[in-house]
Amino acid sequence: MSTGHERQRLLIVGEEPLARDDMRILLGSAGFECTVASNVQETLATMEQKKFDAVVLDPQSSSSQAAKVISRINEFRPNLLRHTVIITDEDTNSEIKDLAERYSIPRVQRKFLLQQLWGSLEALFVHDVLKHGLRTVARLISDSFRDPLPVGVRGLQDRSRRLLYAAGSLGVDLLIEPEAGSDRLALTGQVLDSAKPDRNFDGVPVTLQGWKGPVAQATAQEFGEFHLDFNFESNFSLEIRIAETYCITVPLPVLERARRSTAGYS
């Protein structure tokens, strides 16, 4: 498949060499430029070297590897989740099926690979083209939980988490804080435009999306500040509608329940 003169770049991730090669040949003949990776490390290294338009994930029976790959894509290349397909078998375990449903990732059964895989990928690209308005997925550029800390200091740190995102000239600065003794979280943020430092964001709608839809909404102030309070879920994304036909999606890292009483999440 191609759009214009450029071939779509496709990353195929799977442990089984024969299965990877079969898909590489199949999709290569359909016009894709295919690259293969066998594990999480190779996937990350490859994504750092190239920009991909879609991912085909073949987890076989390894739900843990599939979860790690998807989690890393969500953190480092979140836009690729909308262009990801998972290959399943009739006996695929429920964890992989739940993973696909959790992230709204289309599934293609291996026995229908020839008939369905190319069409499933094509449908993802067509959906984007037909989507109303322009949507940009912000890129995570800083996460306070990834900052190196001396041994023994992590547990003494404030439980808040600072995240910085970028989308073109726009930046989104977020602070997530758990409320003591509850499953509630508070999110304070600010939208900034490096190209127009005095830009007015008054009235810009901000929506926090959970698994089942919107869970909290706010309106930005003049200087882009906003605040949201919400109940714990492991997966969220922010939608900031900068203009009527332009929206920024900010995918938040996967949150986990505290493993100790002094942390709201990790």
C-alpha positions, 0 to 999 in steps of 0.5 A: 500500500502506498500513499503518494510516492512514499511507501508506508514503513511497517515494523513487524515484532515477533519472536518466531523468525518464520512467522516474521518472514511470512508477514514481511514477504506478504506485506512487502508484496503489498507495497510496505517497507518492512523492518523486523524486530524480535523483542522489546529491546530490538523494537525500541532500538529500531524505533529510535533509528526509523520512523514507522507508520504502523506496527504488526505485533505477533506475540504468539503466547507471550503476553508479557512481551506483548504488554511490554512492547505496547507499553513502550510504544505508548510511552515513546511513540504513542501515535503508533498505537492507533496504527498497531495490529495484533496477530492472534491464534484460536488458542491465544490466551485471554491476557493478549485478547484483554490487552488488545481490547484495553488499547483498542488494537485490532486483532487478525487471526493467523489463519486469516492472515492472507485475507485480513492483515493488509486490509486491517492496516489499510483501514487504520490509515483510511480512518485517520484520513477521514477523521474530522479535523487535525489531531496531533499526538504529543511526545513525552520529553521528560518524566520525573520518575525516570530521573536517576536517584541515589539508592534509598532515596526513591521511597523518600521522594514526594509522590508527585510526578512531573511530565513534559510533552511537546507537539510542534511549538506547543508544550504541555507541562503536567503535575500528577499528585495522589490524594492521601488516603484515597484513590483520587488523583489531582492533575495540574497542567499548563499549555505553552506556545514557544513560538508565541509566548503571549498566546492566550489559551482562555477557554480552551477545553481540556478533557481527560479520557479513560477507558470508557470515555471522558472522566473529567473536564476543565477549561484552560485559563488565559495563560494555559493553566488547568486543573483536574481531579479524578479517580484512579485508572491505569490508562488515561489520555488528555485531549486539548482542543486548541482550536475547533479543528485542531486537537492535541492528544497527550497519552499519559504513562500507565499508572499503577496502584501503590505497592506501599502505603506511602505512594499513590502510584508508580 
